[in-house]
Amino acid sequence: MKATIIGAGIAGLTAALALRHHGVVSSLVEQAPAFGDVGAGIQISSNGMFVLKALGLAPQIEAMGVRARGVELLDANTARKVAYVDLDRYSGGFSHYMLHRADLIAALAVACHENGISCQFGLNVTPQSDIMEDSEALTHSPEPSHVLIGADGFNSVVRDKVAHSSLPEYTGYVAWRAIVPAVVPHFDGARIYMGANKHVVTYPLRQGRLINMVFVEKRASWAKSSWSSVGEKATLCCVFEEFGGDIPTLLTEIDRVHEWGLFRRPVPDLWYKKNTVLVGDAAHSTLPFMAQGANLAIEDAFVLARALGSASSPANAFAQYQALRQARVKKILTEAEKNVWKYHLSQPALRYGLHLGMSLLGQFLPAQLVRRLDWIYHYDVTQVPSDH
Ligand SMILES: Cc1cc2nc3c(=O)[nH]c(=O)nc-3n(C[C@H](O)[C@H](O)[C@H](O)COP(=O)(O)OP(=O)(O)OC[C@H]3O[C@@H](n4cnc5c(N)ncnc54)[C@H](O)[C@@H]3O)c2cc1C
């Protein structure tokens, strides 16, 4: 069995390593000319860490990342703490890390290189590319031994080979991202500033020297879904001018900001066809409000690789993979969609009521704020039997 993986992002690189771990040879194809310095942070929660640990990457992540001690939920305007999600005390010893994406990609890429996995850069795969046509030809053999893995993200071209094409649907939210120097110290955890129809998430990176900022605003329309379009700092400052706490200071530090619309696509009923299969955002993109897209991609990669390493045929492996992933992925996608209304409540009475509720929960049942999400974070896919 051999695999060609389209896309050397988090899903593709993890899939290549996991395949190697399970005795399957693979190579990667990436449209970018090299691994770039993606200017953004990423949170890898314990469910993602279980996989990275199984692949031998935990020491690198622990060294590069900041371990999250908790999550502060703040009222955006007054910066008053509404509730504190105490991961240190209640996460059962499981660790969440906050990393620069470029560092995570670099750790995965170095591990691929050390394992002799090749990556062909600068090849933008299209439906007409040789790679797709060769793969199509292979499907005519009765027992194809070469599989094509679509790890090409939200705008996947491989998905069109597997599922009916669907147009991305604008969600009604626009996001900005920026990384700034930590001119004010940030605690070792994430802060969520909850405003009316908008919110901001901040967290430290690289031993606290940098702060990652993600801004989300409800907006009626948006044209493009590219996440590399440059935004206007002046517009951003204007939209978030009423936010308190450290936000005004951090806004002045922004040098470059990216702005993009958040889109969704329906998850296809089948994630595979013939010798082709999808992983990560190519199969199921999620809104970023649970910080789970990359973690799900990492889990997918492990499950798919384990299935390919042990099943009698790609078809059986793909079926086993989807059966194990589908329900969990859908549940997390729904949870992420639900989260945004909590962060964005604009009606003052409702907002007051919700903040009061969160605050009381935080005071009297603080463990509940963490444990209600144990089903996401305590899930160790490396220990779940393939046929579960
Ligand atoms: C603001 C924001 C914050 C987020 N924060 C978190 C977080 O904290 N934690 C978390 O778990 N998730 C987070 N996510 C989600 C996470 O970023 C994605 O789910 C994750 O990057 C998906 O990885 P992927 O490898 O499937 O896709 P991608 O990261 O999109 O990678 C796809 C790769 O394929 C390549 N490619 C694409 N098309 C082609 C082609 N035609 N030919 C060749 N190569 C191609 C691309 O260049 C890229 O390298 C966040 C998302 C956003 C928008």
The ligand as a Tripos MOL2 file, in Angstrom:
@<TRIPOS>MOLECULE
LIG
   53    58     1     0     0
SMALL
NO_CHARGES

@<TRIPOS>ATOM
      1 C1         -9.0740   31.9760   13.1790 C.3       1 LIG1
      2 C2         -8.9000   30.5040   13.2610 C.ar      1 LIG1
      3 C3         -8.3700   29.9720   14.4190 C.ar      1 LIG1
      4 C4         -8.2530   28.5910   14.5620 C.ar      1 LIG1
      5 N1         -7.7570   28.1070   15.7180 N.ar      1 LIG1
      6 C5         -7.6970   26.7880   15.8890 C.ar      1 LIG1
      7 C6         -7.1950   26.2470   17.1050 C.ar      1 LIG1
      8 O1         -6.7670   26.9840   18.0050 O.2       1 LIG1
      9 N2         -7.1820   24.8920   17.2550 N.ar      1 LIG1
     10 C7         -7.6350   24.0570   16.2640 C.ar      1 LIG1
     11 O2         -7.6330   22.8360   16.4600 O.2       1 LIG1
     12 N3         -8.0910   24.5480   15.0840 N.ar      1 LIG1
     13 C8         -8.1230   25.8780   14.8670 C.ar      1 LIG1
     14 N4         -8.5610   26.3650   13.6890 N.ar      1 LIG1
     15 C9         -8.9240   25.4400   12.5920 C.3       1 LIG1
     16 C10        -7.6600   24.9220   11.8940 C.3       1 LIG1
     17 O3         -6.8880   26.0110   11.4530 O.3       1 LIG1
     18 C11        -7.9930   24.0570   10.6840 C.3       1 LIG1
     19 O4         -9.0120   23.1500   11.0220 O.3       1 LIG1
     20 C12        -6.7440   23.2940   10.2370 C.3       1 LIG1
     21 O5         -5.7590   24.1770    9.7870 O.3       1 LIG1
     22 C13        -7.1080   22.2970    9.1420 C.3       1 LIG1
     23 O6         -5.9320   21.6740    8.7000 O.3       1 LIG1
     24 P1         -5.8850   20.9960    7.2730 P.3       1 LIG1
     25 O7         -4.4970   20.4710    7.1240 O.co2     1 LIG1
     26 O8         -7.0390   20.0950    7.0940 O.co2     1 LIG1
     27 O9         -6.1280   22.1880    6.2420 O.3       1 LIG1
     28 P2         -5.1990   23.4320    5.9310 P.3       1 LIG1
     29 O10        -4.5610   23.9530    7.1450 O.co2     1 LIG1
     30 O11        -6.0270   24.3700    5.1130 O.co2     1 LIG1
     31 O12        -4.0370   22.8300    5.0050 O.3       1 LIG1
     32 C14        -4.2880   22.4600    3.6670 C.3       1 LIG1
     33 C15        -2.9480   22.3870    2.9330 C.3       1 LIG1
     34 O13        -3.1970   21.9430    1.6010 O.3       1 LIG1
     35 C16        -2.5510   22.8090    0.6840 C.3       1 LIG1
     36 N5         -3.3570   22.7880   -0.5380 N.ar      1 LIG1
     37 C17        -4.6060   23.3030   -0.6740 C.ar      1 LIG1
     38 N6         -5.0520   23.1120   -1.9380 N.ar      1 LIG1
     39 C18        -4.0570   22.4800   -2.5930 C.ar      1 LIG1
     40 C19        -3.9180   22.0260   -3.9410 C.ar      1 LIG1
     41 N7         -4.9060   22.1820   -4.8260 N.pl3     1 LIG1
     42 N8         -2.7580   21.4120   -4.3020 N.ar      1 LIG1
     43 C20        -1.7580   21.2370   -3.3850 C.ar      1 LIG1
     44 N9         -1.8340   21.6630   -2.0970 N.ar      1 LIG1
     45 C21        -2.9770   22.2720   -1.7160 C.ar      1 LIG1
     46 C22        -2.5360   24.1520    1.3800 C.3       1 LIG1
     47 O14        -1.5190   24.9980    0.8540 O.3       1 LIG1
     48 C23        -2.2560   23.7410    2.8300 C.3       1 LIG1
     49 O15        -0.8840   23.6010    3.0780 O.3       1 LIG1
     50 C24        -8.6670   27.7400   13.5070 C.ar      1 LIG1
     51 C25        -9.1680   28.2740   12.3210 C.ar      1 LIG1
     52 C26        -9.2880   29.6370   12.2020 C.ar      1 LIG1
     53 C27        -9.8450   30.1750   10.9270 C.3       1 LIG1
@<TRIPOS>BOND
     1     1     2 1
     2     2     3 ar
     3     2    52 ar
     4     3     4 ar
     5     4     5 ar
     6     4    50 ar
     7     5     6 ar
     8     6     7 ar
     9     6    13 1
    10     7     8 2
    11     7     9 ar
    12     9    10 ar
    13    10    11 2
    14    10    12 ar
    15    12    13 ar
    16    13    14 ar
    17    14    15 1
    18    14    50 ar
    19    15    16 1
    20    16    17 1
    21    16    18 1
    22    18    19 1
    23    18    20 1
    24    20    21 1
    25    20    22 1
    26    22    23 1
    27    23    24 1
    28    24    25 2
    29    24    26 1
    30    24    27 1
    31    27    28 1
    32    28    29 2
    33    28    30 1
    34    28    31 1
    35    31    32 1
    36    32    33 1
    37    33    34 1
    38    33    48 1
    39    34    35 1
    40    35    36 1
    41    35    46 1
    42    36    37 ar
    43    36    45 ar
    44    37    38 ar
    45    38    39 ar
    46    39    40 ar
    47    39    45 ar
    48    40    41 1
    49    40    42 ar
    50    42    43 ar
    51    43    44 ar
    52    44    45 ar
    53    46    47 1
    54    46    48 1
    55    48    49 1
    56    50    51 ar
    57    51    52 ar
    58    52    53 1
@<TRIPOS>SUBSTRUCTURE
     1 LIG1         1 GROUP 0 **** ****
